[in-house]
Amino acid sequence: MLRRHSVRAGLLFALVLASSLSCGETSPTEPGLPSDLTAPAFSENFETSPLRESRELLIDGRPTDIEWNGTGDPTFVIVRGSGGNYFVLVRTLWTFDASTGNPAGIYFMLQWPDGEENRLEEPLVTTLDTGDADGLNTVDCFNDTRITHPAFWYRDTDQHEDQVVVELYADSMGGYPADMWRWGAGTTDPSTPVNPTEYLGADFDETEGAAEHPLGGGVEEFYNTGSGWMFDVGLRTSKPNTLPGSSVPVRKHDKATRDVRLNRGKPTAYVMWDKVTSTFMPCDTLNPIRLDDGGIRDKTWSPGDYLPSVTIQLADSSQGDVVARGAWLNGKWSLELRRDLIATPPDSFGTPLPPRPDDVPLREGRRYMVRFTIYNASKSQYSQTELLPIYLRPRSTP
């Protein structure tokens, strides 16, 4: 996490600043950064494969060379703001199906320095101690309601997830309509589908997209026609885990009867998959997060223990258009995102439909505007690029 006014000489800084030293200079200066982004055209078919299979480029937060090196040298853009001034590496491309020639999707890959991975968004923290010195339960849950009493729970408003907001405008002047996508490390990133072969009996709203994007989750999507940002239609990736005006959890991690693994294999420390939760009750004297940690002896609630403030679900309808995944490693985030160029599913007969009114259609050979905003463990302090022109370069012809 980059604190305000802090300076970190991370990998991305070193790459850019080392190239900005002129002869005789002893301190780096800001280089002449490019003013636009170019998205070259890629095929989503693996033409050299003996099976000639077609699939999406993998959205997994790992920017592998085979996927991204074709975009040429990376572009570095500067973000400025109360969250700090630093450089972000950006790559972008758009794809088509080589067998049909039909346009497919647009991809973005961002990398930026961040000294700490933050995935909890305002967790629900308890002040209770329900165990003795040996970790044995001391609460008679049938006559004691402290576990679910509001006096013993509070929301930690100082803890926030890392976030990225992408704004995409309809033309090269930054005109409306516009799209906005919000990726959150804890509220959207874990909303990935489950594998139907591993979790037998899982509902379709748990498995949708597992074949196309097995590691990619949804984001929160907004649109703007000039009168302000509004949510796209559909279920979002997360929903509150409290009643209005309360800090007491409504749900907790649980193991459903059809499960083979707690919490659908997702990290209990910051994720609660909605389908495998249960109602939080006065008899829940054990912390389900610590219960899953074999290295901890005391499983009862202790002061400072917490539950996530949201439960995770798969987005649907127009909220499910953007697929994203972020990975943090060695002081750096890598984030990959994808959306259909024209985000409209065909009808039941496969006939293309007009673009949705809440998604900007993107077309080959045209120029648009994009802006990136990064929040490092904060809801108020952020760093932002200028509006950057983005050009969807036409595919080359032989």
Beta strands, then each sheet from edge to edge (+ up, - down):
strand 1: 37-39
strand 2: 41-43
strand 3: 75-79
strand 4: 86-96
strand 5: 103-113
strand 6: 124-126
strand 7: 153-155
strand 8: 163-169
strand 9: 178-184
strand 10: 220-224
strand 11: 230-231
strand 12: 238-240
strand 13: 251-253
strand 14: 277-279
strand 15: 306-307
strand 16: 310-312
strand 17: 323-329
strand 18: 332-340
strand 19: 367-375
strand 20: 383-384
strand 21: 388-392
sheet 1: 1+ 21+ 19- 8+ 9- 10+ 11-
sheet 2: 1+ 21+ 19- 20+
sheet 3: 2+ 4+ 3-
sheet 4: 2+ 4+ 5- 18+ 17-
sheet 5: 7+ 6- 15+
sheet 6: 12+ 16-
sheet 7: 13+ 14-
end
